[in-house]
Amino acid sequence: MLKVIKYLLSLFSFFLYLKTTYQDYDIINKKKSYEKGVLSLKRPNIFLISFIILIFVILGIIVSFINILVDFQWFSDLHYLNVFFKKFLTQLTMGVPIFILVFMVLYFYTNKIIRDYVNFAQDIIVKKNINIYRRLGIAISLLIALFITLYAATNWWNDLLFFVNSVDFNETDPIFHKDISFYMFKLPLFYDIYNLLIVFIPVMIVVVIIAYGLMYLSDKTRFYEISDRDGNLFKAIYNKDILIKAFKEVVLLGFIFFVLMGIGYYLKAFKLLYSTKGIVFGATYTDIHVSLQFYRALAIISFVAAILLLIGFYKKNIKYIVAAPAIIIILAAIMVITETAVQNLIVSPNELDKEKKYISYNIEYTKKAFGLDRVTEKNYDMKKELTPKVLEENKATIDNIMINDYRPVKQAYNQLQAIRLYYKFNDIDIDRYTISGKYRQVFLAAREMDHESLSPQAKTWINLHLKYTHGYGVVMSLVNDVTPTGQPAMIIKNIPPSTNTDIKIDRPEIYFGELTNDYAIVNTKTGEFDYPSGDKNVQTNYKGTTGIPMTFINRILFSIYTGDARILLSTDITKDSKILIYRNIEQRVSKIAPFLLYDDDPYIVIDNGKLYWIIDAYTYSANYPYSQPYGSMGINYIRNSVKVVVDAYNGDVKYYISDNNDPLIKVYSKIFPTLFRDIKEMPPGLRQHIRYPQFLFDIQAEVYKNYHMNDPQVFYNKEDAWDIAKEKFEDKIEYQESQYMIMRLPGESKEEFILMIPYTPATKANMVAWMAARMDGENYGKLILYKFPKNTIIYGPLQIENMIDQDPNISKELSLWNQQGSTVSRGNLLSIPIDDSMLYVEPLYIQSQNQNALPEVKRVIVAYKDQIVMEDTLKNALNKLFNLNTQQISQQNVPSNTANDTQKQLIEKAHETYQNAMEAVQKGNWSDFGKYMEELRKILDELNKSVKK
């Protein structure tokens, strides 16, 4: 609606301008005709120009109106009209009074300037056309008022809603003792208004000075008076009446400006809590003892200056007018000098003593803002030994050790389970499911439709928007299980989805996902491609409830909206057809609630036979006092307060509040009372799959590596600074990623799904602590830090990597593999805490240099204390390291490989032949495909005979 108002007012102003220009032009031509005795100059074809511009203006209005109508129908379809209108009504509510107020001020000044200009001007033509200039003044006032209103309504609406719906944090800042809500919800609006006015008023002053200066210069005869005034230029140009009027206007604006300066210095005092001048973020010794006192003095002086300006004008005494601004300038200069002197002469020589209190403020408020004040610290004494009995007691942890990595898994899924060129697995998600009664960690990925992978000939409008409308199904594999060839062992695969587990998928279609970037028109005569079945394709029709009906009016509407007339002209679209827009789930959720920050890693979930996307959403701010900013956005407060669920088939979007203690989400709930639901309303099957987000955990882990130090002196000296542990991945040294894993925490009775990261000292490689985020049941969101004893050296991941490099047997085998036309790379090194001990596991991948070859898990390295072994399976490595019996680790859950050497070779050969066959299919070489398939048949026959023996 704001766009429509903008275009209407622009149109109105434009015609006023045209009318004024035309009349001025006519007057000038007539004057020239009278003076020269000739006909008036030929006018340009102004009507043709105005007609063309009018067409563009009307088209702009139509496009804006269509966008509003489309958004209106889309929000209505999702039952979020109240959210749609909230922003619009807020902008309108604040925009109308701002527009009226600014217009009245501008109109008052422009009208007065025009009236004075006409009174003082010596040009008769100007005096006769005062009405034209007044209309021009109205048009200018309207345009400027509209521009300011649009700026304010666009940028301030959220701050206004925060101000009106503010809730208390029940925490105060340590300097001014105001509730944190003042800084988070109220101060931003004050700054918005102040920043606009402090620019607007000086601009008005400059405009007034220029206007009255031009007013004087319009009298062309005045400069000829120099000869009559003894050649004195000042006397010749002096005009007391104009100066008085000009000075009166400038004084009034100057009074307002100095009052604003006083308010500005008052507000700047609060900004000291975001100071970056000291050794930590927030107000420091110099800020409090020098800057704050000067700000208070400058605020008072500014108010005094405003009064002295009025006194000086009415008493006609220039001393009053000059004195106050001069004092402000001098005091500001003294402030800078004093700040520098105090910082260098008093603070720097005794920095710790002077800044100790303010460092403690920074530590306290940073931990509160990032939720780190809730971290529970415990000791991890490393007193126990890993024995077969301990491993058996922690069998569920062993059974879920990740011996595959999501990156090669993604490659494997795309090559082995994409099935067709137009399918793609965009991302690999990590989650946990209860499978056949056992708690298992899995990889999971959605098979989405990827239009970019279609051949150029197939990228027709019908295929892109009517035929290939959705993806199909998911693939799942256990994180600890691989096939004999080293590929992920898939427990859900193929099309339609097949599985031997108790996880069923009844609605595998994916109409809304990470790759669904195009609109789709469903229920057409064309029929939608559902999935391939042999040489044929199975078709379907969309049975979901969402979608905008393709009525005749809507077909016209969306033809204009998309810029494609085929929506209107296509005979395949019927009255039963519906259009699905904003199908990309990240775009979909941010369209509804753009004020939240969304995680860039949505993950797919199976519940009751249906597929859902879960997206973590964050409330955030950069206004928390004394809290250290993080990242390029300068965020210094963040909470994962919302879990968003998107139905992959129907497109329904629901927002669940996962942190009821967050004041920001409380405010948003007041603003949008029907948008959010309590987490208890989330279906239990989905609630079992909510994760502590890696994005938030990584931020907290990064901040905590310094802010675990609570003592200001230790913090100042960085005596106990930590760093995220490093590892070798694919032969490169890099920081470890936080890892999801299933394990039993010390002192707990059963295994749970956690997210963990190890720490090392800032300049060393040994491990000093590890942090975990819990996420099962009532423990969701709890952060625990386990500290290792300071008098014990615990190997860090990079030290284990170096030990692997130095092991003669391992390095020999690695060198041998690298010389046989293969490439060896390392997976993630997992540091697995088990019952007051630490176990390290790292898979090794071998990839053939053949095109399209996949990395395969061929070896697993296990380290414990000073011992390192490398075997073909995790079970064998543990057996060798701890002398386990084969019964002591569950054969069902730990990946095993019982094939003999001959069978292994046949399996590898079969796998390579299959890859060659798939490559031939992609190239369209059916002759080679037949040869490879025949070769594969022979290999399988030979393998079958070997097994029977």
Secondary structure, DSSP 8 states (H G I E B T S, - for coil): -HHHHHHHHHHHHHHHHHHHHHHHHHHHHHHHHHHHTS-------HHHHHHHHHHHHHHHHHHHHHHHHHHHHHHHHTT-HHHHHHHHHHHHHHHHHHHHHHHHHHHHHHHHHHHHHHHH---HHHHHTHHHHHHHHHHHHHHHHHHHHHHHHHHHHHHHHHHHT----S-B-TTT--BHHIIIIIHHHHHHHHHHHHHHHHHHHHHHHHHHHHHHHT-TTGGGGGGGGTT-HHHHH--HHHHHHHHHHHHHHHHHHHHHHHHHHHHHHHHGGG--SSSSSS--HHIIIIIHHHHHHHHHHHHHHHHHHHHHHHHT-HHHHHHHHHHHHHHHHHHHHHHHHIIIIIIGGGHHHHHHHHHHHHHHHHHHHTTGGG-EEEE--------HHHHHHTHHHHHT---S-HHHHHHHHHHHS--STTEEE---EEEEEEETTEEEEEEEEEEEE-GGGS-GGG--HHIIIIIS--EE-EEEEEEEEE-TTSSEEEEEETTTTEESSS--EEE-EESSBSS--S-EEES-TT-EEEEEETTEEEEE----S-SEE--HHHHHHHHHHHT-THHHH-SS--TT-EEE---BHHHHHHHH-TTSEE-S--EEEEETEEEEEEEEEEEEES--TT---BTTTTB-EEEEEEEEEEETTT--EEEEES-TT-HHHHHHHHHSTTTEEEGGGS-HHHHTT----HHHHHHHHHHHHHHT--SHHHHHHTTT-EEE-EEEETTEEEE---EEEEE--TT-SS-EEEEEEEEEETT--SB-EEEEEE-SGGGTT-EEEEE--TTS-B--HHHHHHHHHH-HHHHHHHHHHHTTTEEEEE---EEEEETTEEEEEEEEEEEESSTT---EEEEEEEEETTEEEEESSHHHHHHHHHT--TTTS-TTTS------HHHHHHHHHHHHHHHHHHHHHHHT-HHHHHHHHHHHHHHHHHHHHHHH-
